[in-house]
Amino acid sequence: MSPEPDVFAALADPTRRLILTRLAEGEATVNELAEPFPVSLPAISRHLKVLERAGLIVRSQEAQWRPSRLQAEPLDEAVAWMQSRKRTWDARMDRLEAHLRPKGDRHE
Amino acid sequence: MSPEPDVFAALADPTRRLILTRLAEGEATVNELAEPFPVSLPAISRHLKVLERAGLIVRSQEAQWRPSRLQAEPLDEAVAWMQSRKRTWDARMDRLEAHLRPKGDRHE
C-alpha cells in the first residue's frame, strides 16, 4: 500500500500540522483555525486547500463558513507505509545482530 | 513529541520513498541506489542529501563510495505524531457516536 504523495507534502509544513492537531479535536471554520496564527485568512485558506487535496480534511459545502473536518484514512496509510519500512529494517537488524553475536556452539 | 519537519518533506518525493524502501533492506551505495531509476547520479545524490538532512539516513564517511544506511528513529517519531492525532480523532468520533446513539434509558 502506498500513501498519497500529497500526504507527506501536506504534513511537511508546521502550520498545517498544527491545523490538523486542532481539527483532530473537532471541526472548525477558517476563522477559528486562523485565530492562533499570526498569518492572514487567505494564507490559512491556502493551507486548507493543500490539506484538502491530500485528502486529510474535507470541507463542508453546506454552510457559508465551510467548516473543515479531519479525514483519518490518509494518516493510516502513511503510518502503514512507514511502519512497513520500519519492520523490514528491524528484521534486517535482528538478522545482523544474530549473525554478529558470538556463540560458543556456532561457527560460520 | 514533534517530528523533524524535514522528515515529512523528505518523504513527500516518490523517488526518495523508493530509496528508503531499498535501504530498509540494507545499506547501499549511490550507484546501487541509482540503478533502478531513470535519473542521473547527481539527482540521486541530491535526494540522499535531503534524506540525510532529515535524519532518515546516515552516509558512511569511511569508504569512497559512502554507502547509505537507514535511520529508523525519525520514522518512529513521525508515526507517533500521526498516531497521536489519529487517537484524538478516534476518541472524538467515539464520543460523538455515543452521543448520537439512541438509548432508551438516556435522555439529554
Backbone of each chain as ProteinMPNN parsed JSONL, in Angstrom:
{"seq_chain_A": "MSPEPDVFAALADPTRRLILTRLAEGEATVNELAEPFPVSLPAISRHLKVLERAGLIVRSQEAQWRPSRLQAEPLDEAVAWMQSRKRTWDARMDRLEAHLRPKGDRHE", "coords_chain_A": {"N_chain_A": [[0.85, -1.198, 0.0], [0.621, 2.127, -0.897], [0.96, 5.401, 0.275], [-0.844, 8.434, -0.538], [1.164, 10.675, -2.313], [0.862, 13.381, -1.788], [0.194, 13.521, 0.877], [2.442, 13.414, 2.619], [3.75, 15.721, 1.759], [1.862, 17.598, 2.485], [2.004, 17.363, 5.236], [4.447, 18.404, 5.733], [4.592, 21.034, 6.438], [4.732, 23.187, 9.252], [2.599, 24.837, 10.167], [0.398, 23.666, 8.933], [0.488, 21.189, 10.185], [-0.18, 21.944, 12.787], [-2.76, 22.859, 12.332], [-4.021, 20.442, 11.679], [-3.715, 19.135, 14.113], [-5.416, 20.695, 15.657], [-7.846, 20.183, 14.31], [-8.173, 17.516, 14.82], [-9.434, 17.514, 17.176], [-11.955, 18.283, 16.622], [-14.336, 19.663, 14.238], [-13.775, 22.803, 12.526], [-14.051, 26.275, 11.66], [-12.608, 28.391, 9.061], [-11.973, 30.854, 10.237], [-11.819, 30.174, 12.953], [-9.69, 28.392, 12.85], [-7.659, 30.054, 11.991], [-7.227, 31.723, 14.066], [-5.169, 31.237, 16.206], [-2.849, 31.828, 14.8], [-0.285, 33.97, 13.467], [-0.924, 34.73, 10.845], [-2.482, 35.562, 7.666], [-6.01, 35.252, 6.82], [-6.379, 34.4, 4.067], [-3.946, 33.008, 3.76], [-4.266, 30.888, 5.55], [-6.442, 29.691, 4.302], [-5.213, 28.805, 1.973], [-3.515, 26.864, 3.06], [-5.475, 25.092, 3.935], [-6.518, 24.259, 1.514], [-4.368, 22.75, 0.534], [-4.299, 20.685, 2.416], [-6.792, 19.606, 1.908], [-6.561, 18.72, -0.739], [-4.738, 16.684, -0.284], [-6.361, 14.911, 0.886], [-6.616, 14.923, 3.592], [-8.355, 16.495, 4.998], [-11.865, 17.306, 4.891], [-14.058, 19.709, 3.519], [-17.018, 21.24, 4.446], [-19.67, 21.734, 2.155], [-21.965, 22.907, 2.645], [-22.493, 24.992, 4.625], [-21.93, 28.532, 4.729], [-19.579, 29.273, 5.96], [-18.095, 27.04, 5.759], [-17.009, 24.664, 7.461], [-14.083, 22.756, 8.387], [-13.085, 19.329, 8.435], [-11.355, 16.637, 9.879], [-9.923, 13.902, 8.028], [-9.213, 10.679, 8.608], [-8.152, 8.488, 7.234], [-6.012, 8.843, 5.233], [-3.874, 9.368, 6.956], [-3.672, 6.931, 8.258], [-2.803, 5.32, 6.118], [-0.325, 6.471, 5.54], [1.018, 6.016, 7.937], [1.02, 3.204, 7.896], [2.663, 2.756, 5.702], [5.142, 3.778, 6.614], [5.571, 2.176, 8.866], [5.82, -0.308, 7.691], [8.295, -0.093, 6.307], [9.888, 0.269, 8.527], [9.579, -2.177, 9.829], [10.793, -3.974, 8.019], [13.391, -3.019, 8.198], [13.962, -3.391, 10.951], [13.819, -6.175, 11.055], [15.984, -6.801, 9.465], [18.043, -5.74, 11.019], [17.836, -7.393, 13.25], [18.565, -9.861, 12.152], [21.197, -9.283, 11.457], [22.306, -8.771, 13.949], [22.008, -11.273, 15.168], [23.74, -12.656, 13.588], [26.183, -11.484, 14.182], [26.504, -11.962, 16.856], [28.536, -13.488, 19.286], [28.881, -16.948, 19.549], [29.261, -19.883, 21.391], [28.584, -22.325, 20.418], [28.488, -22.094, 17.726], [29.75, -21.753, 14.587], [30.629, -19.973, 11.778]], "CA_chain_A": [[0.0, 0.0, 0.0], [1.413, 3.351, -0.976], [0.121, 6.559, 0.621], [-0.834, 9.549, -1.476], [2.361, 11.511, -2.146], [0.493, 14.681, -1.242], [0.026, 13.484, 2.331], [3.685, 13.817, 3.273], [3.988, 17.129, 1.424], [0.943, 18.392, 3.303], [2.457, 17.31, 6.633], [5.787, 18.998, 5.833], [4.509, 22.413, 6.925], [4.364, 23.204, 10.682], [1.261, 25.419, 10.364], [-0.592, 22.644, 8.55], [0.443, 20.157, 11.235], [-0.952, 22.49, 13.908], [-4.174, 22.869, 11.915], [-4.51, 19.062, 11.817], [-3.819, 18.867, 15.547], [-6.658, 21.353, 16.09], [-9.009, 19.521, 13.71], [-8.34, 16.203, 15.442], [-10.33, 17.705, 18.329], [-13.296, 18.603, 16.149], [-14.322, 20.517, 13.065], [-13.578, 24.217, 12.814], [-14.12, 27.164, 10.497], [-11.343, 29.054, 8.718], [-11.703, 31.876, 11.255], [-11.372, 29.506, 14.184], [-8.366, 27.81, 12.606], [-6.673, 31.12, 11.797], [-7.127, 32.513, 15.297], [-3.883, 31.209, 16.935], [-1.675, 32.047, 13.945], [-0.043, 35.352, 13.016], [-0.949, 34.773, 9.376], [-3.754, 36.047, 7.128], [-7.034, 34.267, 6.458], [-6.065, 33.744, 2.783], [-2.848, 32.053, 3.956], [-4.867, 29.689, 6.156], [-7.249, 29.059, 3.248], [-4.291, 28.074, 1.09], [-3.115, 25.651, 3.784], [-6.617, 24.16, 3.936], [-6.593, 23.671, 0.165], [-3.329, 21.717, 0.442], [-4.756, 19.558, 3.239], [-7.956, 19.033, 1.235], [-6.037, 17.969, -1.893], [-4.082, 15.477, 0.227], [-7.393, 14.052, 1.445], [-6.514, 14.906, 5.059], [-9.553, 17.146, 5.535], [-12.947, 17.636, 3.969], [-14.703, 20.967, 3.896], [-18.452, 21.213, 4.181], [-20.148, 22.608, 1.085], [-23.286, 23.413, 3.019], [-22.524, 26.277, 5.304], [-21.149, 29.592, 4.091], [-18.256, 29.324, 6.611], [-17.429, 25.797, 5.328], [-16.124, 24.063, 8.464], [-13.179, 21.687, 7.958], [-13.138, 18.14, 9.261], [-10.239, 15.715, 9.615], [-10.152, 12.573, 7.44], [-8.092, 9.953, 9.208], [-7.627, 7.383, 6.417], [-4.669, 9.063, 4.67], [-2.892, 9.222, 8.042], [-3.491, 5.481, 8.445], [-1.985, 4.788, 5.027], [1.047, 6.966, 5.697], [1.58, 5.269, 9.073], [1.257, 1.83, 7.444], [3.839, 2.78, 4.833], [6.354, 3.964, 7.422], [5.767, 1.006, 9.73], [6.285, -1.421, 6.862], [9.746, 0.104, 6.142], [10.494, 0.073, 9.832], [9.612, -3.618, 10.121], [11.842, -4.555, 7.165], [14.663, -2.581, 8.769], [14.149, -4.072, 12.24], [14.099, -7.59, 10.763], [17.358, -6.86, 8.978], [18.926, -5.501, 12.174], [17.806, -8.6, 14.081], [19.387, -10.891, 11.491], [22.594, -8.854, 11.564], [22.711, -8.957, 15.347], [22.135, -12.716, 15.379], [24.922, -13.087, 12.854], [27.393, -10.952, 14.818], [26.572, -12.398, 18.248], [29.448, -14.628, 19.443], [28.202, -18.128, 20.091], [30.183, -20.982, 21.596], [28.177, -23.52, 19.67], [28.134, -21.701, 16.38], [30.874, -21.242, 13.802], [30.286, -19.83, 10.368]], "C_chain_A": [[0.885, 1.248, 0.0], [0.525, 4.55, -0.652], [0.154, 7.582, -0.506], [0.42, 10.382, -1.255], [2.039, 12.83, -1.458], [0.386, 14.687, 0.278], [1.291, 13.965, 3.028], [4.012, 15.277, 2.981], [3.1, 18.027, 2.288], [1.418, 18.463, 4.754], [3.797, 18.015, 6.831], [5.76, 20.416, 6.396], [4.014, 22.466, 8.37], [2.977, 23.805, 10.941], [0.184, 24.393, 10.01], [-0.657, 21.526, 9.593], [-0.353, 20.654, 12.437], [-2.438, 22.553, 13.581], [-4.766, 21.464, 12.073], [-4.677, 18.684, 13.288], [-5.108, 19.47, 16.102], [-7.883, 20.593, 15.577], [-9.224, 18.114, 14.263], [-9.297, 16.296, 16.63], [-11.744, 18.079, 17.917], [-13.25, 19.579, 14.994], [-14.251, 21.988, 13.445], [-13.663, 25.019, 11.528], [-12.739, 27.766, 10.222], [-10.985, 30.084, 9.794], [-11.185, 31.264, 12.545], [-9.955, 28.959, 14.024], [-7.288, 28.88, 12.525], [-6.318, 31.797, 13.116], [-5.753, 32.444, 15.979], [-2.67, 31.612, 16.097], [-1.527, 33.508, 13.531], [0.004, 35.425, 11.498], [-2.352, 35.136, 8.919], [-4.735, 34.903, 6.897], [-6.757, 33.618, 5.102], [-4.933, 32.728, 2.912], [-3.383, 30.76, 4.564], [-5.708, 28.946, 5.121], [-6.372, 28.266, 2.293], [-3.818, 26.781, 1.757], [-4.245, 24.617, 3.764], [-6.773, 23.502, 2.569], [-5.578, 22.534, 0.002], [-3.766, 20.473, 1.218], [-5.922, 18.829, 2.568], [-7.509, 18.188, 0.032], [-5.394, 16.662, -1.464], [-5.088, 14.508, 0.833], [-7.405, 14.029, 2.965], [-7.672, 15.63, 5.736], [-10.63, 17.171, 4.448], [-13.586, 18.916, 4.465], [-16.161, 20.906, 3.492], [-18.803, 22.183, 3.061], [-21.397, 23.361, 1.522], [-23.273, 24.829, 3.582], [-21.599, 27.268, 4.613], [-19.728, 29.601, 4.656], [-17.482, 28.016, 6.448], [-16.483, 25.186, 6.366], [-15.302, 22.914, 7.882], [-13.234, 20.538, 8.948], [-11.977, 17.228, 8.868], [-10.746, 14.441, 8.931], [-8.964, 11.712, 7.859], [-7.443, 8.916, 8.276], [-6.245, 7.654, 5.807], [-3.571, 8.964, 5.729], [-2.604, 7.74, 8.27], [-2.572, 4.906, 7.369], [-0.531, 5.214, 5.154], [1.749, 6.23, 6.844], [1.931, 3.845, 8.638], [2.505, 1.764, 6.569], [5.121, 2.866, 5.666], [6.634, 2.745, 8.294], [6.268, -0.197, 8.943], [7.794, -1.318, 6.619], [10.466, -0.198, 7.438], [10.622, -1.421, 10.161], [10.699, -4.316, 9.31], [13.212, -4.262, 7.762], [14.953, -3.314, 10.074], [14.501, -5.542, 12.018], [15.535, -7.736, 10.291], [18.347, -6.687, 10.136], [18.991, -6.737, 13.072], [18.68, -9.69, 13.471], [20.87, -10.566, 11.638], [23.119, -9.116, 12.972], [22.933, -10.434, 15.642], [23.415, -13.234, 14.728], [26.204, -12.678, 13.586], [27.589, -11.473, 16.235], [27.524, -13.589, 18.38], [28.721, -15.79, 20.106], [29.202, -19.27, 20.21], [29.872, -22.167, 20.693], [27.92, -23.2, 18.198], [29.375, -21.124, 15.679], [30.478, -21.147, 12.344], [31.488, -19.332, 9.591]], "O_chain_A": [[1.791, 1.378, 0.823], [-0.546, 4.703, -1.24], [1.072, 7.588, -1.326], [0.713, 10.759, -0.12], [2.823, 13.337, -0.656], [0.478, 15.744, 0.901], [1.233, 14.816, 3.916], [4.497, 15.992, 3.858], [3.533, 19.079, 2.759], [1.258, 19.487, 5.419], [4.238, 18.205, 7.965], [6.8, 20.943, 6.79], [2.991, 21.862, 8.692], [2.259, 23.343, 11.828], [-0.821, 24.272, 10.71], [-1.728, 20.979, 9.854], [-1.111, 19.895, 13.042], [-3.279, 22.329, 14.452], [-5.891, 21.317, 12.55], [-5.636, 18.012, 13.668], [-5.802, 18.849, 16.906], [-8.843, 20.384, 16.319], [-10.33, 17.578, 14.186], [-9.893, 15.301, 17.043], [-12.633, 18.181, 18.762], [-12.24, 20.252, 14.786], [-14.623, 22.37, 14.555], [-13.384, 24.509, 10.444], [-11.827, 27.663, 11.042], [-9.831, 30.174, 10.212], [-10.238, 31.766, 13.152], [-9.132, 29.049, 14.935], [-6.148, 28.657, 12.932], [-5.24, 32.374, 13.259], [-5.201, 33.494, 16.31], [-1.568, 31.727, 16.633], [-2.516, 34.196, 13.276], [0.862, 36.098, 10.928], [-3.306, 35.031, 9.69], [-4.343, 33.741, 6.793], [-6.882, 32.399, 4.98], [-4.956, 31.694, 2.245], [-3.002, 29.667, 4.145], [-5.69, 27.716, 5.068], [-6.747, 27.178, 1.856], [-3.729, 25.737, 1.112], [-4.003, 23.421, 3.597], [-7.121, 22.325, 2.478], [-5.88, 21.495, -0.586], [-3.62, 19.349, 0.738], [-6.032, 17.605, 2.644], [-8.013, 17.086, -0.187], [-5.481, 15.655, -2.168], [-4.72, 13.409, 1.247], [-8.11, 13.222, 3.571], [-7.941, 15.404, 6.916], [-10.34, 17.072, 3.256], [-13.649, 19.175, 5.667], [-16.499, 20.569, 2.357], [-18.303, 23.306, 3.018], [-21.833, 24.313, 0.874], [-23.948, 25.728, 3.083], [-20.609, 26.884, 3.99], [-18.776, 29.898, 3.934], [-16.358, 27.889, 6.932], [-15.269, 25.194, 6.163], [-15.763, 22.192, 6.998], [-13.407, 20.745, 10.149], [-11.661, 17.069, 7.689], [-11.845, 13.964, 9.214], [-7.827, 12.005, 7.49], [-6.304, 8.511, 8.508], [-5.381, 6.778, 5.857], [-2.46, 8.525, 5.431], [-1.454, 7.339, 8.452], [-1.679, 4.11, 7.661], [0.383, 4.425, 4.91], [2.92, 5.867, 6.737], [3.003, 3.337, 8.967], [3.304, 0.834, 6.68], [6.067, 2.111, 5.442], [7.782, 2.33, 8.447], [7.04, -1.008, 9.455], [8.503, -2.32, 6.708], [11.518, -0.838, 7.448], [11.636, -1.868, 10.698], [11.439, -5.146, 9.838], [14.079, -5.134, 7.825], [16.063, -3.804, 10.28], [15.366, -6.092, 12.701], [16.225, -8.682, 10.67], [19.352, -7.393, 10.222], [20.051, -7.087, 13.589], [19.438, -10.358, 14.174], [21.69, -11.443, 11.906], [24.229, -9.616, 13.156], [23.916, -10.808, 16.281], [24.081, -14.128, 15.25], [27.183, -13.424, 13.608], [28.7, -11.436, 16.765], [27.36, -14.589, 17.682], [28.03, -15.614, 21.109], [29.907, -19.591, 19.253], [30.761, -22.903, 20.266], [27.221, -23.942, 17.507], [29.96, -20.139, 16.13], [30.041, -22.13, 11.745], [31.403, -19.145, 8.377]]}, "seq_chain_B": "MSPEPDVFAALADPTRRLILTRLAEGEATVNELAEPFPVSLPAISRHLKVLERAGLIVRSQEAQWRPSRLQAEPLDEAVAWMQSRKRTWDARMDRLEAHLRPKGDRHE", "coords_chain_B": {"N_chain_B": [[5.537, 15.0, 21.521], [7.254, 16.107, 18.737], [7.815, 15.523, 15.334], [10.781, 15.939, 13.304], [10.433, 18.583, 11.049], [11.549, 18.279, 8.527], [11.373, 15.588, 7.968], [8.826, 14.825, 6.944], [8.809, 16.38, 4.622], [10.943, 15.198, 3.306], [9.871, 12.7, 2.817], [7.972, 13.288, 0.988], [8.599, 12.974, -1.644], [8.399, 10.68, -4.352], [10.606, 9.201, -5.432], [12.47, 9.403, -3.364], [11.084, 7.995, -1.416], [11.126, 5.433, -2.522], [13.872, 4.98, -2.461], [14.265, 4.852, 0.311], [12.764, 2.57, 0.84], [14.34, 0.678, -0.441], [16.689, 0.95, 1.111], [15.822, 0.046, 3.539], [16.173, -2.596, 3.375], [18.847, -2.947, 3.565], [22.199, -1.494, 3.614], [23.415, 0.655, 0.957], [25.211, 1.751, -1.952], [25.565, 4.904, -3.735], [25.546, 4.352, -6.466], [24.312, 1.813, -6.543], [21.833, 2.528, -5.529], [20.929, 4.265, -7.465], [20.549, 2.695, -9.65], [17.903, 1.455, -10.342], [16.549, 3.692, -11.259], [15.519, 6.13, -13.719], [17.186, 8.387, -13.605], [19.826, 10.826, -13.118], [23.065, 10.221, -11.518], [23.928, 12.522, -9.975], [21.379, 13.558, -9.392], [20.313, 11.548, -7.754], [22.152, 11.748, -5.693], [21.452, 14.254, -4.709], [18.908, 13.672, -3.691], [19.681, 11.929, -1.659], [21.036, 13.681, 0.009], [18.909, 15.224, 0.959], [17.495, 13.28, 2.397], [19.412, 12.691, 4.276], [19.702, 15.121, 5.655], [17.222, 15.163, 6.86], [17.595, 13.268, 8.703], [16.98, 10.686, 8.138], [18.653, 8.919, 6.896], [22.058, 7.782, 7.268], [25.303, 8.472, 6.039], [28.174, 6.696, 5.318], [31.391, 7.843, 6.246], [33.689, 6.668, 5.741], [34.3, 4.902, 3.512], [35.087, 5.377, 0.043], [32.928, 5.228, -1.644], [30.867, 5.732, 0.001], [28.504, 4.302, 1.436], [24.946, 4.33, 2.064], [22.787, 4.287, 4.897], [19.798, 3.302, 6.511], [18.102, 5.248, 9.014], [16.104, 4.618, 11.635], [14.772, 6.044, 13.642], [13.655, 8.725, 13.131], [11.444, 8.004, 11.577], [9.946, 6.615, 13.453], [9.257, 8.737, 15.165], [7.712, 10.33, 13.474], [5.618, 8.579, 12.911], [4.582, 8.311, 15.489], [3.654, 10.892, 15.916], [1.583, 11.091, 13.992], [-0.071, 9.006, 14.813], [-0.852, 9.908, 17.298], [-2.504, 12.117, 16.651], [-4.456, 10.72, 15.292], [-5.511, 9.135, 17.351], [-6.667, 11.062, 19.027], [-8.636, 11.976, 17.298], [-10.129, 9.6, 16.82], [-11.074, 9.155, 19.397], [-12.711, 11.352, 19.678], [-14.61, 10.795, 17.695], [-15.719, 8.478, 18.761], [-16.948, 9.493, 21.079], [-18.811, 11.183, 19.916], [-20.358, 9.354, 18.508], [-21.38, 7.839, 20.618], [-22.913, 9.795, 21.77], [-24.813, 10.276, 19.804], [-26.085, 7.878, 19.557], [-29.159, 6.249, 19.847], [-30.783, 5.819, 22.942], [-32.724, 3.97, 25.151], [-32.73, 4.387, 27.86], [-31.713, 6.852, 28.29], [-31.707, 10.262, 28.354], [-30.993, 13.41, 27.157]], "CA_chain_B": [[6.714, 14.811, 20.675], [7.054, 16.606, 17.384], [8.864, 15.028, 14.444], [11.502, 16.927, 12.498], [9.642, 18.975, 9.874], [12.192, 17.786, 7.318], [11.043, 14.183, 7.709], [7.684, 14.738, 6.034], [9.234, 16.929, 3.329], [11.789, 14.189, 2.664], [9.012, 11.588, 2.403], [6.995, 13.761, 0.004], [9.04, 12.652, -3.007], [8.284, 9.233, -4.591], [11.933, 8.593, -5.6], [13.072, 9.272, -2.03], [10.408, 6.9, -0.706], [11.654, 4.171, -3.057], [15.234, 4.836, -1.924], [14.128, 4.375, 1.702], [12.304, 1.186, 0.771], [15.529, -0.118, -0.759], [17.65, 0.989, 2.224], [15.283, -0.747, 4.655], [16.68, -3.97, 3.2], [20.288, -2.988, 3.776], [22.865, -0.307, 3.096], [23.675, 0.628, -0.484], [25.967, 2.894, -2.47], [24.811, 5.775, -4.647], [25.377, 3.629, -7.738], [23.288, 0.78, -6.354], [20.532, 3.183, -5.345], [20.535, 4.932, -8.709], [20.364, 1.693, -10.697], [16.548, 1.264, -10.897], [15.871, 4.944, -11.626], [15.963, 6.773, -14.955], [17.682, 9.734, -13.295], [21.287, 10.889, -13.044], [23.699, 10.058, -10.213], [23.809, 13.75, -9.167], [19.998, 13.69, -8.894], [20.202, 10.633, -6.619], [22.94, 12.339, -4.607], [20.659, 15.334, -4.097], [17.876, 13.027, -2.865], [20.336, 11.396, -0.452], [21.306, 14.826, 0.904], [17.643, 15.579, 1.611], [17.209, 12.225, 3.381], [20.42, 12.812, 5.327], [19.324, 16.296, 6.453], [16.033, 14.798, 7.639], [17.994, 12.263, 9.7], [16.424, 9.378, 7.766], [19.77, 8.035, 6.546], [23.422, 8.255, 7.52], [26.217, 8.016, 4.993], [29.496, 6.38, 5.86], [32.463, 8.752, 5.833], [34.922, 5.896, 5.597], [34.596, 4.402, 2.166], [34.997, 6.383, -1.003], [31.603, 5.148, -2.252], [29.948, 6.231, 1.029], [27.193, 3.645, 1.472], [23.899, 4.942, 2.882], [22.123, 3.369, 5.815], [18.561, 3.865, 7.067], [17.986, 5.537, 10.445], [14.655, 4.409, 11.802], [14.163, 6.865, 14.694], [12.744, 9.777, 12.645], [10.194, 7.364, 11.158], [9.193, 6.354, 14.68], [8.691, 9.99, 15.672], [6.655, 10.754, 12.559], [4.494, 7.666, 13.145], [3.995, 8.661, 16.79], [2.917, 12.148, 15.742], [0.344, 10.823, 13.256], [-0.955, 8.154, 15.62], [-1.419, 10.715, 18.372], [-3.651, 12.847, 16.066], [-5.466, 9.722, 14.972], [-6.17, 8.726, 18.599], [-7.543, 12.173, 19.435], [-9.756, 11.97, 16.371], [-10.946, 8.419, 17.088], [-11.755, 9.368, 20.68], [-13.786, 12.309, 19.42], [-15.639, 10.086, 16.929], [-16.393, 7.571, 19.7], [-17.834, 10.294, 21.932], [-19.899, 11.655, 19.059], [-21.21, 8.206, 18.225], [-22.081, 7.527, 21.868], [-23.876, 10.871, 21.972], [-25.869, 10.191, 18.792], [-26.741, 6.584, 19.636], [-30.419, 6.32, 20.6], [-30.781, 4.949, 24.119], [-33.995, 4.007, 25.851], [-32.57, 4.804, 29.26], [-30.819, 8.009, 28.31], [-32.268, 11.473, 27.737], [-30.188, 14.592, 27.484]], "C_chain_B": [[6.398, 15.279, 19.259], [8.176, 16.113, 16.48], [9.588, 16.195, 13.777], [10.65, 17.276, 11.283], [10.209, 18.36, 8.598], [11.812, 16.348, 6.979], [9.899, 14.079, 6.704], [8.042, 15.288, 4.654], [10.077, 15.896, 2.579], [10.936, 13.047, 2.11], [8.055, 11.988, 1.276], [7.372, 13.386, -1.424], [9.033, 11.139, -3.254], [9.642, 8.536, -4.783], [12.593, 8.404, -4.231], [12.393, 8.168, -1.226], [10.906, 5.547, -1.212], [13.086, 3.919, -2.571], [15.176, 4.303, -0.485], [13.686, 2.915, 1.739], [13.477, 0.254, 0.483], [16.475, -0.184, 0.449], [17.14, 0.232, 3.453], [15.789, -2.184, 4.579], [18.188, -4.076, 3.373], [20.964, -1.791, 3.154], [23.235, -0.474, 1.627], [24.453, 1.864, -0.881], [25.077, 3.725, -3.385], [24.541, 5.042, -5.963], [24.294, 2.56, -7.643], [21.9, 1.404, -6.252], [20.022, 3.777, -6.651], [20.063, 3.931, -9.762], [18.922, 1.585, -11.22], [15.895, 2.531, -11.44], [16.409, 5.541, -12.918], [16.427, 8.204, -14.69], [19.196, 9.665, -13.091], [21.798, 10.607, -11.633], [23.628, 11.344, -9.376], [22.398, 13.946, -8.612], [19.795, 12.776, -7.689], [20.978, 11.188, -5.417], [22.169, 13.464, -3.915], [19.547, 14.749, -3.223], [18.482, 12.497, -1.564], [20.648, 12.522, 0.53], [20.05, 15.225, 1.663], [17.312, 14.559, 2.709], [18.171, 12.32, 4.567], [20.081, 13.991, 6.254], [18.14, 15.982, 7.349], [16.36, 13.752, 8.707], [17.53, 10.861, 9.346], [17.496, 8.395, 7.304], [21.067, 8.624, 7.106], [24.29, 7.692, 6.405], [27.596, 7.831, 5.598], [30.52, 7.39, 5.344], [33.691, 7.961, 5.411], [35.247, 5.539, 4.149], [34.387, 5.506, 1.137], [33.583, 6.42, -1.586], [30.47, 5.437, -1.247], [28.571, 5.548, 1.043], [26.221, 4.348, 2.43], [23.202, 3.877, 3.718], [20.884, 4.065, 6.382], [18.731, 4.167, 8.556], [16.499, 5.512, 10.776], [13.992, 5.392, 12.778], [13.245, 7.976, 14.166], [11.421, 9.211, 12.142], [9.313, 7.095, 12.372], [8.505, 7.619, 15.182], [7.543, 10.476, 14.793], [5.409, 9.885, 12.744], [3.79, 8.036, 14.456], [3.153, 9.928, 16.67], [1.557, 11.873, 15.077], [-0.625, 9.99, 14.084], [-1.596, 8.935, 16.757], [-2.622, 11.515, 17.866], [-4.805, 11.894, 15.811], [-6.23, 9.307, 16.242], [-7.124, 9.801, 19.098], [-8.814, 12.165, 18.599], [-10.689, 10.786, 16.639], [-11.738, 8.592, 18.379], [-12.929, 10.322, 20.492], [-14.943, 11.631, 18.687], [-16.438, 9.148, 17.844], [-17.379, 8.336, 20.586], [-19.051, 10.753, 21.152], [-20.905, 10.526, 18.81], [-22.036, 7.836, 19.451], [-23.194, 8.541, 22.104], [-25.077, 10.715, 21.035], [-26.678, 8.902, 18.896], [-28.038, 6.697, 20.435], [-30.386, 5.328, 21.762], [-32.097, 5.108, 24.848], [-33.863, 4.623, 27.227], [-31.771, 6.105, 29.381], [-31.497, 9.181, 27.618], [-31.422, 12.667, 28.141], [-30.853, 15.819, 26.895]], "O_chain_B": [[5.392, 14.885, 18.67], [9.352, 16.264, 16.809], [9.058, 17.303, 13.702], [10.194, 16.387, 10.565], [9.462, 17.969, 7.701], [11.919, 15.936, 5.823], [9.99, 13.335, 5.728], [7.631, 14.732, 3.636], [9.941, 15.739, 1.366], [11.246, 12.493, 1.056], [7.403, 11.131, 0.678], [6.536, 13.476, -2.323], [9.597, 10.388, -2.459], [9.812, 7.399, -4.342], [13.202, 7.366, -3.97], [13.047, 7.48, -0.442], [11.089, 4.619, -0.424], [13.463, 2.778, -2.302], [15.943, 3.415, -0.113], [14.163, 2.127, 2.556], [13.597, -0.816, 1.079], [16.999, -1.25, 0.771], [17.928, -0.175, 4.307], [15.828, -2.896, 5.582], [18.744, -5.173, 3.332], [20.401, -1.137, 2.277], [23.352, -1.591, 1.122], [24.366, 2.902, -0.225], [23.982, 3.305, -3.76], [23.437, 5.108, -6.503], [23.466, 2.416, -8.542], [20.926, 0.891, -6.804], [18.818, 3.788, -6.905], [19.281, 4.27, -10.651], [18.724, 1.619, -12.435], [14.81, 2.466, -12.018], [17.608, 5.471, -13.188], [16.106, 9.119, -15.448], [19.766, 8.588, -12.917], [21.051, 10.738, -10.663], [23.303, 11.279, -8.19], [22.232, 14.44, -7.497], [19.174, 13.179, -6.705], [20.52, 11.107, -4.277], [22.225, 13.608, -2.694], [19.272, 15.266, -2.141], [17.874, 12.603, -0.499], [20.537, 12.34, 1.742], [20.104, 15.527, 2.855], [16.901, 14.93, 3.808], [17.794, 12.063, 5.71], [20.163, 13.874, 7.477], [18.06, 16.477, 8.473], [15.504, 13.395, 9.516], [17.665, 9.94, 10.152], [17.279, 7.183, 7.316], [21.15, 9.822, 7.379], [24.054, 6.596, 5.897], [28.109, 8.703, 6.299], [30.52, 7.746, 4.165], [34.616, 8.502, 4.804], [36.328, 5.839, 3.642], [33.61, 6.439, 1.344], [33.088, 7.479, -1.974], [29.288, 5.393, -1.59], [27.574, 6.177, 0.69], [26.623, 4.886, 3.462], [23.052, 2.729, 3.301], [20.913, 5.256, 6.692], [19.416, 3.436, 9.272], [15.729, 6.309, 10.243], [12.773, 5.557, 12.743], [12.152, 8.157, 14.702], [10.384, 9.863, 12.264], [8.102, 7.313, 12.338], [7.338, 7.594, 15.573], [6.532, 10.97, 15.292], [4.286, 10.389, 12.734], [2.562, 8.071, 14.523], [2.073, 10.023, 17.252], [0.522, 12.355, 15.535], [-1.834, 10.223, 14.071], [-2.735, 8.667, 17.141], [-3.644, 11.595, 18.549], [-5.966, 12.207, 16.074], [-7.451, 9.149, 16.21], [-8.238, 9.508, 19.534], [-9.919, 12.324, 19.118], [-11.908, 10.955, 16.68], [-12.911, 8.228, 18.457], [-14.0, 10.131, 21.067], [-16.109, 11.858, 19.009], [-17.658, 9.034, 17.725], [-18.501, 7.885, 20.814], [-20.176, 10.719, 21.651], [-22.119, 10.715, 18.89], [-23.23, 7.556, 19.349], [-24.277, 8.194, 22.575], [-26.214, 10.987, 21.421], [-27.801, 8.822, 18.4], [-28.03, 7.181, 21.566], [-30.017, 4.165, 21.598], [-32.537, 6.222, 25.13], [-34.773, 5.301, 27.704], [-31.225, 6.415, 30.44], [-31.824, 9.104, 26.434], [-31.173, 12.898, 29.324], [-30.346, 16.93, 27.048]]}, "name": "protein", "num_of_chains": 2, "seq": "MSPEPDVFAALADPTRRLILTRLAEGEATVNELAEPFPVSLPAISRHLKVLERAGLIVRSQEAQWRPSRLQAEPLDEAVAWMQSRKRTWDARMDRLEAHLRPKGDRHEMSPEPDVFAALADPTRRLILTRLAEGEATVNELAEPFPVSLPAISRHLKVLERAGLIVRSQEAQWRPSRLQAEPLDEAVAWMQSRKRTWDARMDRLEAHLRPKGDRHE"}
